[in-house]
Amino acid sequence: MTGLDLTGRTAIVTGASRGIGLAVARDLAAAGANVVLTSRKQDAADAAAAQVTAAGVRGTALGVGAHAVDEDAARRCVDLTVERFGRLDILVNNAGTNPAFGPVLAQDHARFAKTFDVNLWGPVLWTSLAVQAWMGEHGGAVVNTASIGGMAPEANIGLYNASKAALIHLTRQLALELAPRVRVNAVAPGVVRTRLAEALWKDHEDRLP
């Protein structure tokens, strides 16, 4: 985010204890934003916030334990953010999961429900709360972490990809519904060396860019 000045702005990044979420939080804070990092467990959120602070960023980092699909925890996090920093300008819906590795028809309802709850309902929940608390009146930006897998079929991660394809469509829908006050966009990373994507890279890392 070279040259980007977010001084005085406030962001929430869900699923920010490691991987893409942690990197995004670090960049936002480096650009001057106050950043709230969420994770399922408070200890993990605190540790991630400490990593961001240790990087010598200009903004403030705060860890909050809040599971992506826990409505009460999400509401407390959004309310705390506005109370602590006085605003909520940026929401990065990054939390994701993939418990359903293998053919789609080999998955049970529990894996299906968890995948779509976290990857699709989570962004709906957090965006709704952010709009109610601040963005609906003052404006803001929402960024959803989708996946390149949401654009084409692929072996063994079909259910995950279906949830990300739905997230891409949801992003377009929310962009239509919330414009012009709130901008809604998605990013679609390829394979990134994170714990979530480990099954895709650990056995053939030498062939990845």
Buried (B, 14 or more C-beta within 10 A) or exposed (E): BEEEEBEEBBBBBBBBBBBBBBBBBBBBBBBBBBBBBBBBEEEBBBBBBEBBBEEEBEBBBBBBBBBBBBBEBBBBBBEBBBEBBEBBBBBBBBBBBBBBBBEBEEBEEEBBEBBBBBBBBBBBBBBBBBBEBBBBEEEBBBBBBBBBBBEEEEEBBBBBBBBBBBBBBBBEEBBEEBEEEBBBEBBBBEBBEBEBBEEBBEEEEEEEE
